Amino acid sequence: MTAPNQVVKITVFAGIALMLVVGLYARHSMVPSFALIAVALIVHVRWHRGHWPVPSPLVLAALLLLTGWLTIRTLIGESCYRCAAAGWQMVPFIWLLAAAVAAAPLSIFAEPELRRQLFIWTAMVTMLTAGLLAVELLFDAPVYRFVAGRPADAIVGPARYNRTAALLTLIIWPCAAWYVMAAKQAKGDRSWRSNRQVLALLLLGFAAVAAVNALSDSETSAAGFILALLFTIACYRIIGLGLLFVTAAAVALLLGFQHLADILPAVLAEWPVAWPDSLWHRFEIWRHTAAAIAERPWQGWGFDGYREVPFASADREAARFMFETPTHPHNAGLQLRVELGLAGSLFGVLVVLAVARAIWVGPVAARPWALGAVVTAAIIAELAYGLWQGSWLAMLGLVMVLHGLLAAPATPPTPPTPPTNVADRS
């Protein structure tokens, strides 16, 4: 291996370790950790292949739409001055994320042996992080208290570890996909389910993630993991129909979730289930968001501008859980529509179609696991994080990079060679 390739390998390995282990204690480190991985992959492809990695046409269209919308809103003058600045801080990172995903199958990790080393390393770091997270949750954050110098009587809420729980819930899917694909290729067995070693390690990995979710305070990660696992098992034999259903449902929610803001609470109230207060809090936020969308249905309130939406005193008095406008509506589809208007919904639809296409044209053996990751991410995105939070985008970026590596050809193409000077031969 050449020295530049060795540097890229070490950089990516270090970035994954930093993102998982250091991110457990400092979630803001996830963004620079993923940026380290992304830059290493992109620069390597440019140097090794002779061209910059280009996202797929659908992703490129979505990025151009987002950038164009932000440019126009900046030129005509935003009513929210902070929004344009927030947009120009985040949009370059989104471009970097897309370029890294495009670079993954063209990088040095397209070589089977290096890909094997990368996924084994990722699985090892994932299990280490799961163990550290379990220690933090079971014994009242002993490592964090030591590192941060927090006294024994200081309260360390379990919610500070929710992002790591979500990342582990997402990253288990590409790791499982690679392991199943590698086992099938090594054994020449068409049915990986007959291999007890494969089943045992898969069960161990998913059991570790299930245990972490059971211990953590992240209800959305647990819900995403359980529902994705059940859905993937149910659709394993009809994965095409499952992918079609998820894609259609995602597009429908992106275009019309605001119309469900008043319907969902009434429907769930009829169920004999003690729903958590956090869910009713979400409903109040979503009703407020739907009203804001109705007020500005076309242009939106500005990039990251939901927090600028006023909260009327009458609504505040009627609310049980919501006392002020939060920083984001805890729903990706609503956030796109309320902040970016109709262009935001179109941006989301293009991204969903791009993801669905990438799964379908990818390896057949990887489709169920990719679908599981998509369902997990969709549930978390519709209930928890703000769409423009750097740590959330970094988590999605890492998972997409790993899935992109699964689509790399078995025999990667050789880099272009410079033309031979005919005069030199003579």
C-alpha positions as CSV (number, residue, x, y, z in Angstrom):
1,M,0.0,0.0,0.0
2,T,1.3,3.4,-1.0
3,A,1.9,6.1,1.7
4,P,-1.0,8.3,0.5
5,N,-3.4,5.3,0.7
6,Q,-2.1,4.4,4.1
7,V,-2.8,8.0,5.3
8,V,-6.4,7.8,3.9
9,K,-6.9,4.5,5.7
10,I,-5.6,5.7,9.0
11,T,-7.6,8.9,8.7
12,V,-10.9,7.1,8.0
13,F,-10.3,4.6,10.8
14,A,-9.5,7.4,13.2
15,G,-12.5,9.4,12.1
16,I,-14.9,6.5,12.8
17,A,-13.3,5.9,16.3
18,L,-13.5,9.6,17.1
19,M,-17.1,9.9,16.0
20,L,-18.3,6.9,18.0
21,V,-16.2,7.0,21.2
22,V,-15.5,10.7,21.6
23,G,-18.9,11.5,20.3
24,L,-20.3,9.5,23.2
25,Y,-19.0,12.1,25.6
26,A,-19.0,15.2,23.3
27,R,-21.7,15.1,20.6
28,H,-20.3,18.2,18.9
29,S,-17.2,16.2,18.0
30,M,-19.3,14.1,15.5
31,V,-19.2,16.9,12.9
32,P,-15.4,17.4,12.6
33,S,-15.0,13.6,12.9
34,F,-17.2,13.0,9.9
35,A,-15.7,15.9,8.1
36,L,-12.3,14.2,8.5
37,I,-13.7,11.0,7.0
38,A,-15.4,12.9,4.1
39,V,-12.3,15.0,3.2
40,A,-10.1,11.9,3.2
41,L,-12.4,10.0,0.8
42,I,-13.0,12.9,-1.5
43,V,-9.4,13.9,-1.8
44,H,-8.3,10.3,-2.4
45,V,-10.8,9.9,-5.2
46,R,-9.6,13.1,-6.8
47,W,-6.0,12.1,-6.5
48,H,-6.4,8.4,-7.4
49,R,-9.2,8.5,-10.0
50,G,-8.4,11.9,-11.5
51,H,-11.8,13.4,-11.0
52,W,-14.0,14.8,-8.2
53,P,-16.8,12.5,-6.9
54,V,-20.1,13.6,-8.3
55,P,-23.4,12.8,-6.5
56,S,-26.2,11.0,-8.3
57,P,-28.5,13.2,-10.5
58,L,-31.3,13.2,-8.0
59,V,-29.0,14.2,-5.2
60,L,-27.4,16.8,-7.3
61,A,-30.8,18.2,-8.3
62,A,-31.7,18.4,-4.6
63,L,-28.5,20.2,-3.7
64,L,-28.8,22.7,-6.5
65,L,-32.4,23.4,-5.5
66,L,-31.4,24.0,-1.8
67,T,-28.5,26.2,-2.8
68,G,-30.5,28.1,-5.3
69,W,-33.4,28.7,-2.9
70,L,-30.9,29.9,-0.3
71,T,-29.2,32.2,-2.8
72,I,-32.5,33.8,-3.9
73,R,-33.7,34.3,-0.4
74,T,-30.4,35.9,0.5
75,L,-30.4,38.2,-2.5
76,I,-34.0,39.4,-2.0
77,G,-33.4,39.9,1.7
78,E,-34.6,37.5,4.4
79,S,-37.0,38.7,7.0
80,C,-35.0,36.5,9.3
81,Y,-31.4,37.8,9.1
82,R,-30.0,34.9,11.2
83,C,-31.6,32.4,8.8
84,A,-29.4,33.2,5.8
85,A,-26.3,33.0,7.9
86,A,-27.3,29.6,9.3
87,G,-28.0,28.3,5.9
88,W,-24.7,29.3,4.4
89,Q,-23.0,27.6,7.4
90,M,-24.8,24.3,6.9
91,V,-25.2,24.0,3.1
92,P,-21.5,23.4,2.4
93,F,-21.5,20.6,5.0
94,I,-24.5,19.0,3.2
95,W,-22.5,19.2,-0.1
96,L,-19.5,17.6,1.6
97,L,-21.8,14.8,2.9
98,A,-23.1,14.1,-0.5
99,A,-19.7,14.1,-2.1
100,A,-18.4,11.7,0.6
101,V,-21.2,9.3,-0.1
102,A,-20.4,9.5,-3.9
103,A,-16.7,9.0,-3.1
104,A,-17.1,5.9,-0.9
105,P,-17.5,3.2,-3.7
106,L,-14.6,4.8,-5.6
107,S,-12.1,5.0,-2.7
108,I,-9.4,2.6,-1.6
109,F,-12.1,0.8,0.5
110,A,-13.6,-0.5,-2.8
111,E,-10.8,-3.1,-2.6
112,P,-12.3,-6.1,-0.8
113,E,-9.6,-6.6,1.8
114,L,-9.5,-3.0,2.8
115,R,-13.3,-3.0,2.9
116,R,-13.2,-6.0,5.2
117,Q,-10.8,-4.3,7.5
118,L,-12.9,-1.2,7.6
119,F,-16.1,-3.0,8.5
120,I,-14.4,-5.2,11.1
121,W,-12.9,-2.0,12.7
122,T,-16.3,-0.3,12.6
123,A,-18.0,-3.3,14.2
124,M,-15.3,-3.4,17.0
125,V,-15.6,0.3,17.7
126,T,-19.4,0.0,17.7
127,M,-19.3,-2.8,20.3
128,L,-16.8,-0.9,22.4
129,T,-19.0,2.2,22.3
130,A,-22.1,0.1,23.2
131,G,-20.1,-1.2,26.2
132,L,-19.0,2.3,27.3
133,L,-22.6,3.6,26.9
134,A,-23.9,0.7,29.0
135,V,-21.4,1.6,31.8
136,E,-22.4,5.3,31.6
137,L,-26.1,4.5,31.9
138,L,-25.8,1.8,34.5
139,F,-23.4,3.5,36.9
140,D,-24.4,7.2,36.6
141,A,-21.8,8.4,34.0
142,P,-18.5,7.5,35.8
143,V,-16.3,8.1,32.8
144,Y,-18.0,11.4,31.8
145,R,-17.7,12.7,35.4
146,F,-14.0,11.8,35.5
147,V,-13.2,13.4,32.1
148,A,-15.4,16.5,32.6
149,G,-14.5,16.9,36.2
150,R,-18.2,16.8,37.3
151,P,-18.7,16.2,41.1
152,A,-20.5,13.1,42.3
153,D,-23.6,15.1,43.4
154,A,-24.0,16.8,40.0
155,I,-26.9,15.5,37.9
156,V,-25.9,13.9,34.5
157,G,-29.1,13.3,32.6
158,P,-29.2,10.1,30.5
159,A,-30.6,12.2,27.6
160,R,-27.0,13.4,26.8
161,Y,-26.3,10.0,25.4
162,N,-29.3,9.8,23.1
163,R,-27.3,10.7,20.0
164,T,-24.9,7.8,20.5
165,A,-27.8,5.4,21.1
166,A,-29.3,6.6,17.8
167,L,-26.0,6.3,16.0
168,L,-25.5,2.7,17.2
169,T,-29.1,1.9,16.2
170,L,-28.3,3.1,12.7
171,I,-24.8,1.8,12.2
172,I,-25.7,-1.8,13.1
173,W,-27.5,-2.1,9.7
174,P,-24.6,-1.6,7.3
175,C,-22.3,-3.7,9.5
176,A,-24.8,-6.6,9.4
177,A,-25.2,-6.2,5.7
178,W,-21.5,-6.4,5.1
179,Y,-21.1,-9.5,7.4
180,V,-23.9,-11.4,5.6
181,M,-22.5,-10.5,2.2
182,A,-19.0,-11.5,3.2
183,A,-20.2,-14.8,4.7
184,K,-22.1,-15.7,1.6
185,Q,-19.2,-15.0,-0.6
186,A,-16.7,-16.9,1.6
187,K,-18.9,-20.0,2.0
188,G,-20.5,-20.0,-1.4
189,D,-23.8,-20.6,0.4
190,R,-26.9,-19.0,-1.1
191,S,-28.7,-19.1,2.2
192,W,-26.8,-17.3,5.0
193,R,-29.5,-18.3,7.5
194,S,-28.1,-21.8,7.5
195,N,-24.8,-20.6,8.9
196,R,-24.9,-20.7,12.7
197,Q,-21.9,-18.5,13.1
198,V,-23.4,-15.7,11.0
199,L,-26.7,-15.9,12.9
200,A,-25.0,-15.9,16.3
201,L,-22.9,-12.8,15.5
202,L,-25.9,-11.0,14.0
203,L,-28.0,-11.8,17.1
204,L,-25.2,-10.6,19.3
205,G,-24.9,-7.3,17.5
206,F,-28.6,-6.6,17.4
207,A,-29.0,-7.8,21.1
208,A,-26.3,-5.2,22.1
209,V,-28.2,-2.4,20.3
210,A,-31.5,-3.6,21.8
211,A,-29.9,-3.5,25.3
212,V,-28.5,0.0,24.8
213,N,-31.9,1.2,23.7
214,A,-33.5,-0.4,26.7
215,L,-31.1,1.4,29.0
216,S,-31.1,4.7,27.3
217,D,-33.5,7.6,27.5
218,S,-34.1,7.7,23.7
219,E,-37.6,6.5,23.1
220,T,-37.4,7.4,19.4
221,S,-34.3,5.3,18.8
222,A,-35.9,2.4,20.6
223,A,-39.1,2.8,18.5
224,G,-37.1,3.1,15.3
225,F,-35.1,0.0,16.0
226,I,-38.0,-2.2,17.0
227,L,-40.3,-1.0,14.1
228,A,-37.5,-1.3,11.5
229,L,-36.6,-4.8,12.7
230,L,-40.2,-6.0,12.5
231,F,-40.7,-4.3,9.2
232,T,-37.6,-5.7,7.7
233,I,-38.4,-9.2,8.8
234,A,-41.9,-8.9,7.4
235,C,-40.7,-7.7,4.1
236,Y,-37.6,-9.9,3.7
237,R,-39.2,-12.0,1.0
238,I,-40.9,-9.0,-0.7
239,I,-38.2,-6.4,-0.3
240,G,-39.2,-4.6,-3.5
241,L,-42.8,-4.0,-2.2
242,G,-41.4,-3.0,1.2
243,L,-39.1,-0.4,-0.4
244,L,-42.0,0.9,-2.6
245,F,-44.2,1.2,0.5
246,V,-41.6,3.1,2.5
247,T,-40.8,5.4,-0.4
248,A,-44.5,6.2,-1.0
249,A,-45.1,6.8,2.7
250,A,-42.1,9.1,3.0
251,V,-43.2,11.2,0.0
252,A,-46.7,11.4,1.3
253,L,-45.5,12.5,4.7
254,L,-43.2,15.1,3.2
255,L,-46.0,16.6,1.2
256,G,-48.8,16.4,3.6
257,F,-47.8,15.7,7.2
258,Q,-49.2,19.1,8.3
259,H,-52.7,17.8,7.6
260,L,-52.2,15.0,10.2
261,A,-51.4,17.4,13.0
262,D,-55.0,17.5,14.2
263,I,-56.0,14.0,13.2
264,L,-53.3,12.0,14.9
265,P,-54.0,13.1,18.5
266,A,-57.7,12.4,18.1
267,V,-57.0,8.9,16.7
268,L,-54.4,7.9,19.3
269,A,-56.5,9.2,22.2
270,E,-59.0,6.4,21.4
271,W,-56.4,3.7,21.9
272,P,-56.2,2.1,25.3
273,V,-52.5,2.9,25.6
274,A,-50.7,5.2,28.0
275,W,-48.8,7.3,25.5
276,P,-45.8,9.1,26.9
277,D,-46.1,12.9,27.6
278,S,-43.3,13.5,25.1
279,L,-45.6,12.3,22.3
280,W,-48.4,14.8,23.3
281,H,-45.7,17.5,23.4
282,R,-44.9,16.6,19.8
283,F,-48.5,16.9,18.8
284,E,-48.7,20.4,20.2
285,I,-45.5,21.4,18.4
286,W,-46.8,19.9,15.1
287,R,-50.1,21.8,15.4
288,H,-48.2,25.0,15.9
289,T,-46.0,24.1,12.9
290,A,-49.0,23.4,10.7
291,A,-50.5,26.8,11.5
292,A,-47.1,28.4,10.6
293,I,-47.1,26.5,7.3
294,A,-50.7,27.7,6.5
295,E,-49.5,31.3,7.2
296,R,-46.5,31.0,4.7
297,P,-47.2,27.9,2.5
298,W,-45.0,28.9,-0.4
299,Q,-41.9,30.7,0.8
300,G,-41.5,29.4,4.4
301,W,-40.0,31.2,7.4
302,G,-36.3,30.8,6.4
303,F,-33.6,28.3,6.8
304,D,-33.5,27.1,10.4
305,G,-36.2,29.7,11.0
306,Y,-38.9,27.8,12.9
307,R,-37.7,29.3,16.2
308,E,-38.7,32.7,14.8
309,V,-42.4,31.7,14.5
310,P,-44.3,33.5,17.1
311,F,-46.2,31.6,19.8
312,A,-49.5,33.4,20.4
313,S,-50.6,33.9,24.0
314,A,-53.9,32.1,23.4
315,D,-52.1,29.0,22.1
316,R,-49.7,29.2,25.1
317,E,-52.6,29.2,27.5
318,A,-54.3,26.2,25.8
319,A,-51.1,24.1,25.6
320,R,-50.3,21.5,28.2
321,F,-46.7,20.8,27.4
322,M,-45.5,23.5,24.9
323,F,-44.6,26.8,26.5
324,E,-42.5,28.4,23.8
325,T,-41.5,27.9,20.2
326,P,-38.7,25.2,20.1
327,T,-35.6,25.4,17.9
328,H,-37.1,22.9,15.5
329,P,-40.5,21.1,15.1
330,H,-39.1,17.5,15.8
331,N,-40.2,16.4,12.4
332,A,-38.1,16.4,9.2
333,G,-41.0,16.8,6.8
334,L,-42.6,19.6,8.8
335,Q,-39.3,21.4,9.2
336,L,-38.6,21.4,5.5
337,R,-42.0,22.8,4.7
338,V,-42.2,25.4,7.5
339,E,-38.7,26.7,6.8
340,L,-38.2,26.3,3.1
341,G,-41.7,26.3,1.8
342,L,-42.7,24.2,-1.2
343,A,-39.0,24.1,-2.3
344,G,-38.3,22.3,1.0
345,S,-40.8,19.6,0.4
346,L,-39.5,19.1,-3.2
347,F,-35.9,18.9,-1.8
348,G,-37.1,16.1,0.6
349,V,-38.8,14.2,-2.2
350,L,-35.7,14.2,-4.3
351,V,-33.6,12.9,-1.5
352,V,-36.1,10.2,-0.7
353,L,-36.2,9.1,-4.4
354,A,-32.4,9.1,-4.5
355,V,-32.1,6.9,-1.5
356,A,-34.7,4.5,-2.8
357,R,-32.9,4.3,-6.2
358,A,-29.5,3.7,-4.5
359,I,-31.0,0.8,-2.5
360,W,-32.6,-0.8,-5.5
361,V,-29.6,-0.6,-7.8
362,G,-27.3,-1.8,-5.0
363,P,-26.5,-5.4,-4.1
364,V,-29.5,-7.5,-3.7
365,A,-28.2,-9.0,-0.4
366,A,-27.8,-5.6,1.1
367,R,-31.3,-4.4,0.3
368,P,-33.1,-5.7,3.5
369,W,-30.4,-4.1,5.7
370,A,-30.4,-0.9,3.8
371,L,-34.2,-0.7,4.1
372,G,-33.9,-1.3,7.9
373,A,-31.5,1.6,8.2
374,V,-33.9,3.8,6.2
375,V,-36.9,2.9,8.4
376,T,-34.8,3.5,11.5
377,A,-33.6,6.9,10.3
378,A,-37.1,7.9,9.0
379,I,-38.7,7.2,12.4
380,I,-36.0,9.1,14.3
381,A,-36.1,12.0,11.8
382,E,-39.9,12.3,12.1
383,L,-39.9,12.3,15.9
384,A,-36.6,13.7,17.3
385,Y,-33.8,15.7,15.9
386,G,-33.7,18.9,14.0
387,L,-32.9,18.3,10.3
388,W,-30.0,20.8,10.3
389,Q,-28.3,19.7,13.4
390,G,-24.7,18.9,12.5
391,S,-24.4,15.8,14.6
392,W,-27.6,14.3,13.1
393,L,-26.4,15.0,9.6
394,A,-23.0,13.5,10.5
395,M,-24.6,10.3,11.8
396,L,-26.6,9.9,8.6
397,G,-23.5,10.7,6.5
398,L,-21.5,7.9,8.1
399,V,-24.2,5.3,7.7
400,M,-24.7,6.3,4.0
401,V,-20.9,6.1,3.4
402,L,-20.9,2.6,4.8
403,H,-23.8,1.5,2.7
404,G,-22.1,3.1,-0.3
405,L,-19.1,0.9,0.3
406,L,-21.4,-2.1,0.0
407,A,-22.2,-1.1,-3.6
408,A,-18.5,-1.0,-4.6
409,P,-17.6,-3.4,-7.4
410,A,-15.9,-6.7,-6.4
411,T,-12.9,-5.7,-8.6
412,P,-12.4,-1.9,-8.4
413,P,-11.4,-0.2,-11.6
414,T,-7.8,0.7,-12.0
415,P,-6.9,4.4,-12.0
416,P,-6.3,6.1,-15.4
417,T,-2.8,6.0,-16.6
418,P,-1.2,9.0,-18.3
419,P,-0.9,8.7,-22.1
420,T,2.4,7.4,-23.5
421,N,4.5,9.8,-25.6
422,V,5.0,8.2,-28.9
423,A,8.2,10.2,-29.5
424,D,9.7,8.6,-26.4
425,R,9.3,5.1,-27.8
426,S,11.4,6.0,-30.8
